[in-house]
Amino acid sequence: MIKKEIKLENTSPRNDQKHHHSGRPQRKHYPHHHHPKTEEPINSDMLKVIPLAGLGEVGRNMMLLEYKDSILIIDVGFRMPEENMPGIDYIIPDISYLLKDNKYKNIVGVVITHGHYDHIGAIPYIMHRIGNPPIYASPLSRGIIIKRQEEFTTLPKLDINEVKDGSNIKLGPFEVEFFRQNHNIPDNMGLFIKTPVGNVVHTSDFKFDNFPVNEEPTNFEKLKAIGKRGILLLLSDSTGAEEEGHSLSEKEIFANMEKIFEAAKGRIIIATFSSLVNRVQQAITLSEKYGRKVGFIGHSMKSNVEITKKLGYLKSQKGTLLKKVADANKYPDKNITILCTGAQGEESAGLMKVTTGEHPSICIKPGDTIVFSSSVIPGNERTVQMLKDDLLRQKAKVFHYKMMDIHAGGHAQREELKEMIGMMNPKFFMPVHGQFSMLYANAQMAQDECGFKEENVILTDNGKIIDISPEKAFIEKREIPSEYIMVDGLGIGDVGEIVLRDRQMLAEDGIFVIIAVVNRKTGKVQDSPDIISRGFIYLRESKDLLYQTRKKIIQTIEKATASGQVVNWTYVKDNVRNTLGDFLFEKTKRRPMVLPVIIEVG
């Protein structure tokens, strides 16, 4: 990852957040027959549950629990940009609600469920803006957060405290107990939160796995004991709610991966997420069994291996891991495994560099076995397909999850979600984490298959405020801002709808610059206007269009200056821009960004 320094003055709280729209229509809110009743708040003793982000999307998870003057934050994640957001690095939650009237001073703490970036990725962009409150995270999550924070050299040190399975912390009126949940990263914690109103359980991302790799299986006795304490509200992961049955165990993945290791005659190159520590461990274990050394490519991959080794989550024999990946070239191909980032076809990731020959020491050889050990995130299908084609052209063997189960999702499917509801037996149920269709599937399942009344299932959107008492739950009429806040290089939230639109226009239709010299006294254009075009038309082959364009520019300017009155040059420029934009569209059916530069002389 490129190191980014964030200047604090760039990111100070500001009052213009409301203008930073996402370049997309406002998210639609769904008919209330899916929700508990919408009402005005009537009782300040109620618990407020406020999803700032993470509902109706995958990623960007951040939720507030608010009771009177105390706020507890659960997770501070980001998500990746959409295809129509050129130049954007990440999208982070909108914290306007916390900045308004210095409300962030009421924060009693931030609890982190696990170390995936969709749950911790926005920490460097948000924590110092909300007063740097204490963070509570498991050892691995804490290690990943601290390591990433080192890339932001100007930011204040985080106040980050370690918690383990069974840790209990008191934060204002909230008492938080952490309990272990299986996922596809170790040290993942569910949350049991005692509030003055009742007990809340947050499942975190989870799955039930009786045969995980590198960690203990799900502790069902513990989960049942938590459920017996009386749960008012269950906040449940929904990412796998549209999938029937039970999620795949890591044990099955291991067996399938072993088949690949048995058959491979040359190098094995495995592309996966750097945060899938379980997959990295499987690759190391199998490499040791089949006499292979392991090298790593990718900044985040090397960084996570370093952290997990230090904390004892990644186990390897002495000499298995290569100090640098270039050393792989000293061994026969049959004795080498390489782990890299880039299973989603990311341009700057390890696998792409190796495939295109840009990596300094490793390139694809005929006979290499390439394993894509993650399913494709929606939107990346085309890039991944092109990458696979390129690898096959270079005579590599390619395995991906559609051919055999070599990727286990880390999320509970319907069978597990029902089981979780059964053990917790909450009064109110609220699906979290996922696209609206996933939340909807989870909510419908609670009603149709688990016997919940419609008014006790809370299906809602980012920016809604849910009020909960022991007797009832309802959604307030008022909403809080929950826009996409975009991070672009060093700027946070300063790329809005207009900038995005400009970028899309430049990317799709190019730019057309006109430089006209105008005599201030006569209002006449001197000489022929200069034209610079980039990404629109090739000037040498468009002489006729350029002739007509110059004629149009002169007509438009001289018409606007003909009155002899004082000339409003801003009006003239706007007029040239609009007239020329329409003219070029009529001729080419493309609409470049038109930038008129008018120089007055005389």
C-alpha positions in Angstrom: 0.0 0.0 0.0 1.3 3.5 -0.8 2.3 5.4 2.3 0.0 8.3 2.8 0.6 11.2 5.1 -2.5 13.0 6.2 -2.1 16.6 7.2 -4.4 17.3 10.1 -5.6 20.6 8.7 -6.8 18.7 5.6 -9.0 16.5 7.8 -10.3 18.7 10.5 -14.0 18.6 11.3 -15.9 20.8 8.9 -19.4 22.0 8.5 -19.7 21.5 4.8 -20.1 17.6 5.0 -23.6 17.9 3.7 -22.3 18.9 0.2 -20.2 15.9 -0.2 -22.6 13.7 -2.1 -21.6 10.5 -3.7 -22.4 11.3 -7.3 -25.3 8.9 -7.1 -29.0 9.3 -6.3 -29.9 9.4 -2.6 -30.4 5.9 -1.3 -34.0 4.9 -1.5 -35.8 4.1 1.7 -38.1 1.2 1.7 -41.8 1.1 2.6 -42.5 0.9 6.3 -44.4 -2.4 6.2 -40.9 -3.9 6.4 -40.1 -1.9 9.6 -41.3 -1.4 13.1 -43.5 1.7 13.2 -41.9 5.1 12.5 -42.5 7.5 15.4 -41.1 10.5 17.1 -38.8 9.7 20.1 -40.9 9.9 23.3 -38.7 8.5 26.0 -35.0 9.5 26.6 -34.5 6.3 28.5 -34.5 4.3 25.3 -31.4 2.9 23.7 -30.6 4.3 20.3 -29.1 2.0 17.6 -27.6 4.1 14.8 -26.0 2.5 11.7 -23.7 5.1 10.2 -22.8 2.7 7.4 -22.7 -1.0 6.5 -26.4 -1.5 5.7 -27.4 -1.8 2.1 -23.8 -2.3 1.1 -20.9 -4.7 1.8 -18.2 -3.0 3.8 -17.9 0.4 5.6 -19.2 -1.0 8.8 -19.7 1.5 11.6 -22.5 1.5 14.2 -23.4 3.6 17.3 -25.2 2.5 20.4 -26.3 5.7 22.2 -27.8 5.9 25.7 -28.6 9.4 27.1 -25.2 11.2 26.9 -23.0 8.1 26.1 -22.0 6.7 22.7 -20.4 3.3 22.1 -18.9 2.8 18.6 -18.8 -0.7 17.0 -16.2 -1.0 14.1 -14.8 1.8 11.9 -14.5 0.2 8.4 -14.2 1.4 4.8 -15.3 0.0 1.5 -13.7 0.0 -2.0 -14.9 2.5 -4.6 -17.4 1.6 -7.3 -16.5 1.5 -11.0 -17.9 4.9 -11.6 -15.7 6.6 -9.1 -12.4 7.2 -10.9 -9.4 8.2 -8.7 -11.2 7.4 -5.4 -9.1 5.2 -3.0 -11.8 4.3 -0.4 -15.3 5.3 0.8 -15.6 5.8 4.6 -18.5 6.4 6.9 -20.1 9.9 7.3 -19.3 11.1 10.8 -21.2 14.4 10.6 -23.6 13.3 13.4 -20.6 12.9 15.8 -19.0 16.2 14.7 -22.2 18.3 15.1 -22.2 20.1 18.4 -19.1 18.2 19.4 -21.2 15.1 20.1 -18.1 13.0 19.7 -17.1 14.1 23.2 -19.8 11.7 24.5 -17.9 8.6 23.0 -17.0 6.2 25.8 -15.1 3.8 23.5 -14.7 2.0 20.2 -15.0 -1.8 20.1 -13.6 -3.7 17.1 -15.0 -7.1 16.1 -12.1 -8.2 13.9 -9.1 -7.2 11.7 -10.7 -7.0 8.2 -10.5 -3.6 6.6 -14.3 -3.4 6.1 -14.3 -3.2 9.9 -11.1 -1.3 10.7 -10.0 0.4 7.5 -11.4 3.9 8.2 -9.6 4.2 11.6 -6.7 6.4 10.3 -9.2 8.8 8.6 -11.7 9.1 11.5 -10.2 8.5 15.0 -8.3 11.8 15.3 -11.4 13.7 14.1 -13.5 12.3 17.0 -11.1 13.0 19.8 -9.1 9.8 19.6 -11.3 7.7 22.0 -10.0 4.4 23.4 -10.2 1.4 21.1 -10.7 -2.2 22.3 -9.5 -5.0 20.0 -8.3 -8.6 20.1 -4.5 -9.1 19.8 -4.4 -9.7 16.0 -6.9 -6.9 15.2 -4.8 -4.6 17.4 -1.6 -5.6 15.6 -3.1 -5.0 12.2 -4.5 -1.6 13.3 -1.1 -0.5 14.8 0.9 -1.6 11.7 -1.4 0.3 9.3 -1.3 3.4 11.5 2.5 3.5 11.0 1.8 4.5 7.4 0.1 7.8 8.5 3.1 9.5 10.1 1.5 12.8 11.1 -1.4 11.3 13.1 -1.5 11.1 16.9 -0.9 7.8 18.6 -3.9 5.6 19.0 -5.1 4.6 22.5 -5.6 0.9 21.7 -6.3 -1.7 24.4 -6.1 -5.5 24.0 -9.1 -7.7 24.8 -9.5 -11.5 24.6 -12.2 -14.1 24.6 -14.1 -13.5 27.9 -12.7 -10.0 28.5 -15.3 -7.7 30.2 -15.0 -3.9 30.0 -17.1 -1.2 31.5 -17.6 1.8 29.2 -20.0 4.4 30.6 -23.4 2.8 30.9 -22.3 -0.1 28.7 -20.6 -3.3 29.8 -19.0 -5.2 26.9 -18.1 -8.9 27.0 -16.1 -10.3 24.1 -16.7 -13.9 22.9 -14.8 -15.8 20.2 -16.5 -16.4 16.8 -15.1 -18.4 13.8 -14.6 -16.4 10.6 -11.8 -16.5 8.1 -9.4 -14.5 10.2 -8.4 -15.5 13.7 -9.2 -13.4 16.8 -12.7 -12.5 15.6 -15.0 -11.4 18.5 -18.8 -11.3 18.9 -20.0 -8.8 21.5 -22.4 -9.2 24.4 -23.3 -5.7 25.5 -25.2 -5.0 28.7 -27.1 -1.7 28.5 -29.5 0.0 31.0 -32.3 -1.0 28.6 -31.4 -4.7 28.1 -28.8 -7.0 26.6 -27.6 -6.6 23.0 -25.6 -9.2 21.1 -23.6 -8.3 18.0 -22.6 -11.5 16.1 -19.7 -9.9 14.2 -19.0 -11.6 10.8 -19.3 -15.3 11.7 -19.7 -18.9 10.6 -20.0 -22.1 12.6 -17.0 -24.3 11.9 -16.4 -27.6 13.7 -13.1 -28.1 11.9 -11.4 -24.8 11.5 -7.7 -24.3 10.6 -5.5 -22.6 13.1 -8.1 -22.0 15.8 -10.7 -23.6 18.1 -14.0 -24.7 16.7 -17.2 -22.7 17.6 -18.0 -22.8 21.3 -21.7 -23.7 21.1 -22.0 -24.1 24.9 -20.8 -20.5 25.4 -23.3 -19.2 22.8 -26.2 -21.0 24.5 -25.1 -19.7 27.9 -25.1 -16.1 26.5 -28.6 -16.7 25.1 -29.9 -17.8 28.5 -29.0 -14.4 29.9 -31.9 -12.8 28.1 -31.2 -11.0 24.8 -33.3 -7.9 24.0 -31.7 -7.3 20.5 -29.7 -9.5 18.2 -27.6 -7.7 15.5 -26.8 -10.5 13.0 -24.4 -10.7 10.1 -26.4 -11.1 6.8 -23.7 -11.5 4.1 -24.6 -15.2 3.6 -28.3 -14.9 4.2 -29.3 -15.6 0.6 -27.2 -18.8 0.5 -29.0 -22.1 1.5 -27.5 -24.6 3.8 -24.3 -24.4 5.8 -21.0 -22.7 5.0 -18.0 -24.8 4.0 -15.6 -25.8 6.7 -11.9 -24.9 6.3 -11.2 -28.6 6.6 -12.8 -29.2 3.2 -10.8 -26.4 1.6 -7.6 -28.0 3.1 -8.4 -31.3 1.5 -9.1 -29.7 -1.9 -5.9 -27.6 -1.7 -3.9 -30.8 -0.9 -5.1 -32.3 -4.2 -3.5 -29.4 -6.1 -0.2 -29.7 -4.1 -0.1 -33.5 -4.9 -0.5 -33.0 -8.6 1.6 -29.8 -9.2 5.0 -30.4 -10.9 6.2 -26.8 -11.0 5.7 -23.8 -8.8 2.4 -23.1 -7.0 1.3 -19.5 -6.9 -1.7 -18.8 -4.6 -3.5 -15.5 -4.8 -5.7 -14.6 -1.8 -6.6 -11.8 0.5 -3.7 -10.9 2.8 -6.2 -11.0 5.7 -7.2 -14.6 5.1 -4.7 -15.8 7.6 -6.3 -19.3 7.7 -5.6 -19.7 3.9 -2.0 -18.6 4.4 -1.5 -21.1 7.2 -3.0 -23.9 5.0 -0.5 -23.0 2.2 2.4 -23.1 4.6 1.4 -26.4 6.2 0.9 -28.1 2.8 4.2 -26.6 1.5 6.0 -28.2 4.4 4.3 -31.5 3.8 5.4 -31.5 0.1 8.9 -30.1 0.6 8.3 -26.5 -0.6 9.7 -23.2 0.5 7.2 -20.3 0.7 7.8 -16.7 -0.6 5.5 -13.7 -0.3 4.6 -10.9 -2.7 2.5 -7.8 -1.8 3.0 -5.2 0.8 -0.2 -6.1 2.8 0.6 -9.9 2.5 4.2 -9.4 3.9 2.9 -7.0 6.6 0.1 -9.4 7.8 2.5 -12.4 7.8 4.9 -10.5 10.0 2.2 -9.5 12.5 0.6 -13.0 12.6 4.0 -14.7 13.1 5.0 -12.4 15.9 1.7 -13.0 17.7 1.9 -16.8 17.2 -1.1 -17.1 14.9 1.0 -18.3 11.9 3.1 -21.4 12.5 6.0 -22.6 10.3 9.1 -24.7 10.6 12.5 -23.1 10.6 13.6 -22.3 7.0 10.2 -22.7 5.4 9.6 -19.0 4.8 12.0 -17.3 2.4 13.4 -13.9 3.6 12.8 -12.4 0.2 10.8 -13.8 -2.7 13.8 -13.5 -5.1 15.4 -16.4 -3.3 12.7 -18.6 -4.8 14.8 -18.6 -8.0 17.6 -20.5 -6.3 15.4 -23.6 -5.8 13.9 -26.1 -8.3 10.3 -25.1 -9.3 8.8 -28.1 -7.6 10.1 -26.9 -4.3 8.5 -23.4 -4.3 5.1 -22.0 -3.2 4.5 -18.2 -3.6 1.6 -16.5 -1.8 0.5 -13.1 -3.2 -2.3 -10.6 -3.2 -4.4 -9.9 -6.2 -7.1 -12.6 -6.4 -9.5 -9.8 -7.5 -7.4 -8.7 -10.4 -6.3 -5.5 -8.6 -3.9 -3.5 -10.9 -1.2 -2.8 -8.3 -1.4 -6.2 -6.5 1.2 -9.0 -6.6 -0.4 -11.4 -9.0 -1.0 -8.7 -11.7 2.7 -7.6 -11.5 3.8 -11.2 -11.8 1.5 -11.9 -14.8 2.4 -8.8 -16.7 6.1 -9.3 -16.1 6.4 -6.1 -14.0 7.6 -7.9 -10.9 11.4 -7.5 -10.5 12.2 -11.2 -9.6 9.2 -13.5 -10.3 7.4 -14.0 -13.7 5.1 -16.7 -14.9 6.7 -19.9 -16.4 4.9 -22.6 -18.3 3.9 -25.3 -15.9 3.2 -23.0 -13.0 0.0 -23.8 -11.0 -2.0 -20.6 -10.2 -4.7 -20.9 -7.5 -7.3 -18.1 -7.1 -8.3 -18.8 -3.5 -11.1 -16.4 -3.1 -14.5 -15.9 -4.8 -14.8 -12.9 -7.0 -16.2 -9.7 -5.5 -19.2 -8.5 -7.6 -17.9 -5.9 -10.1 -14.4 -7.5 -10.5 -15.5 -10.4 -12.8 -14.2 -8.9 -16.0 -10.8 -8.0 -14.7 -10.3 -11.4 -13.1 -11.4 -13.1 -16.3 -8.8 -11.2 -18.3 -6.1 -12.1 -15.8 -7.0 -15.8 -16.0 -6.9 -15.6 -19.8 -3.5 -14.0 -19.7 -2.2 -16.7 -17.3 -3.5 -19.5 -19.6 -1.8 -17.9 -22.6 1.4 -18.1 -20.7 0.8 -21.9 -20.3 0.1 -21.8 -16.6 -2.6 -24.1 -15.0 -5.3 -22.1 -13.3 -7.6 -23.3 -10.5 -10.4 -21.1 -9.1 -13.3 -21.6 -6.8 -15.8 -22.4 -9.5 -13.7 -25.5 -10.5 -13.3 -26.8 -6.9 -14.0 -25.5 -3.4 -10.7 -23.7 -2.6 -12.4 -20.7 -1.0 -14.6 -20.9 2.1 -16.6 -17.8 2.7 -16.3 -16.5 6.2 -20.0 -15.9 6.6 -22.9 -18.0 8.1 -25.4 -19.3 5.6 -29.2 -19.7 6.3 -28.8 -22.9 8.4 -26.2 -21.2 10.7 -28.1 -17.9 10.9 -31.3 -19.8 12.1 -29.2 -21.7 14.6 -27.8 -18.4 16.0 -31.3 -16.9 16.3 -32.4 -20.1 18.1 -29.6 -19.9 20.7 -29.9 -16.2 21.3 -33.7 -16.2 21.3 -33.9 -12.3 21.2 -37.0 -10.2 21.5 -35.9 -7.9 18.6 -33.9 -9.0 15.6 -31.9 -6.6 13.3 -29.9 -7.8 10.3 -26.6 -6.0 9.7 -23.7 -6.2 7.2 -24.8 -6.6 3.6 -26.6 -5.5 0.6 -30.3 -4.8 1.1 -31.3 -8.1 -0.5 -29.1 -9.9 2.1 -30.6 -7.9 5.0 -34.1 -8.6 3.5 -33.4 -12.4 3.2 -32.3 -12.5 6.9 -35.3 -10.5 8.1 -37.8 -12.7 6.1 -36.1 -15.8 7.4 -36.6 -14.6 11.0 -40.3 -14.0 10.3 -41.1 -17.0 8.2 -38.9 -19.7 9.8 -38.1 -18.5 13.3 -41.6 -17.2 14.3 -40.7 -13.5 14.8 -43.6 -10.9 14.6 -43.0 -8.3 11.8 -42.9 -5.5 14.3 -40.0 -7.2 16.2 -37.8 -7.4 13.0 -35.9 -4.2 12.3 -35.0 -4.0 8.6 -33.5 -0.6 7.9 -31.0 1.7 6.2 -27.9 3.7 7.1 -28.7 7.0 8.8 -31.9 5.7 10.5 -32.2 5.9 14.3 -33.8 2.9 16.0 -35.2 3.5 19.5 -35.4 0.4 21.7 -37.0 -0.2 25.1 -37.8 -3.5 26.8 -41.3 -3.3 25.3 -41.0 -1.9 21.9 -38.7 -0.8 19.0 -39.4 1.9 16.5 -37.6 4.0 13.9 -37.5 7.7 14.4 -38.7 10.0 11.7 -35.6 12.1 11.6 -32.5 10.8 9.8 -28.8 11.6 10.2 -26.4 12.1 7.3 -25.0 8.9 6.0 -23.4 10.0 2.7 -20.5 8.3 1.0 -17.4 10.2 2.1 -14.6 9.6 -0.4 -10.9 9.4 0.3 -8.7 10.6 -2.6 -5.0 10.7 -1.7 -4.7 13.2 1.1 -8.2 14.6 0.9 -11.2 13.3 2.9 -14.6 14.2 1.7 -13.4 16.9 -0.6 -14.3 14.9 -3.7 -18.0 15.3 -4.2 -20.6 14.8 -6.9 -19.3 17.6 -9.2 -15.7 16.4 -9.1 -16.7 12.8 -9.8 -18.9 13.9 -12.7 -15.9 15.9 -14.1 -13.6 12.8 -13.8 -16.1 10.6 -15.5 -16.6 13.1 -18.3 -12.8 13.4 -18.8 -12.4 9.6 -18.7 -15.2 9.0 -21.2 -15.1 12.0 -23.6 -11.9 13.9 -23.0 -11.1 17.6 -22.8 -11.4 20.5 -25.3 -9.5 23.7 -24.5 -10.1 26.9 -26.5 -7.8 29.9 -26.3 -9.2 33.1 -27.9 -7.5 36.5 -27.9 -10.1 39.3 -27.9 -9.6 43.0 -28.4 -11.2 44.7 -25.4 -12.2 47.9 -27.3 -13.7 46.3 -30.4 -14.9 43.0 -28.9 -13.4 41.2 -32.0 -11.4 38.0 -31.9 -7.9 38.5 -33.0 -6.3 35.7 -35.1 -7.7 32.2 -35.1 -8.5 30.7 -31.7 -6.1 28.0 -30.6 -7.6 24.5 -29.8 -6.1 21.8 -27.6 -7.8 18.4 -27.5 -7.0 15.4 -25.3 -8.9 12.2 -25.4 -11.6 13.6 -27.6 -10.6 13.8 -31.3 -7.3 13.5 -33.2 -6.8 17.0 -34.4 -4.9 16.2 -37.6 -7.8 14.1 -39.0 -10.6 16.5 -38.0 -9.7 19.7 -40.0 -13.3 20.3 -41.2 -14.7 20.0 -37.6 -12.0 22.3 -36.3 -12.7 24.9 -39.0 -16.5 24.9 -38.1 -15.6 25.0 -34.4 -13.4 28.0 -34.7 -16.1 29.8 -36.8 -18.6 29.0 -34.0 -16.3 30.3 -31.3 -15.7 33.6 -33.1 -19.5 34.0 -33.8 -20.4 33.3 -30.2 -17.8 35.7 -28.7 -18.5 38.6 -31.1 -22.2 38.3 -30.7 -21.8 38.6 -26.9 -19.5 41.6 -27.2 -21.4 43.4 -30.0 -23.5 45.7 -27.7 -20.5 48.0 -27.0 -21.5 47.9 -23.3 -19.2 46.7 -20.5 -18.6 43.0 -21.2 -19.3 40.3 -18.6 -16.5 37.9 -19.5 -17.8 35.2 -17.1 -21.0 35.2 -19.1 -19.1 35.1 -22.4 -17.1 32.1 -21.2 -20.2 30.2 -20.1 -21.9 31.0 -23.4 -18.9 29.7 -25.3 -18.8 26.5 -23.2 -22.6 25.8 -23.6 -22.8 26.6 -27.3 -19.7 24.7 -28.1 -20.7 21.7 -25.9 -24.0 21.4 -27.8 -22.3 21.9 -31.2 -19.7 19.2 -30.6 -22.3 16.8 -29.3 -24.4 17.4 -32.4 -21.4 16.6 -34.6 -19.7 13.8 -32.7 -22.3 12.4 -30.2 -19.7 13.0 -27.5 -19.6 15.6 -24.9 -16.0 16.6 -23.9 -15.2 19.0 -21.0 -15.0 22.4 -22.7 -12.6 24.9 -21.1 -12.7 28.3 -22.8 -9.7 30.7 -22.0 -10.3 34.3 -23.1 -7.4 36.7 -23.1 -8.3 40.4 -23.4 -5.8 42.7 -25.2 -5.8 46.4 -26.3 
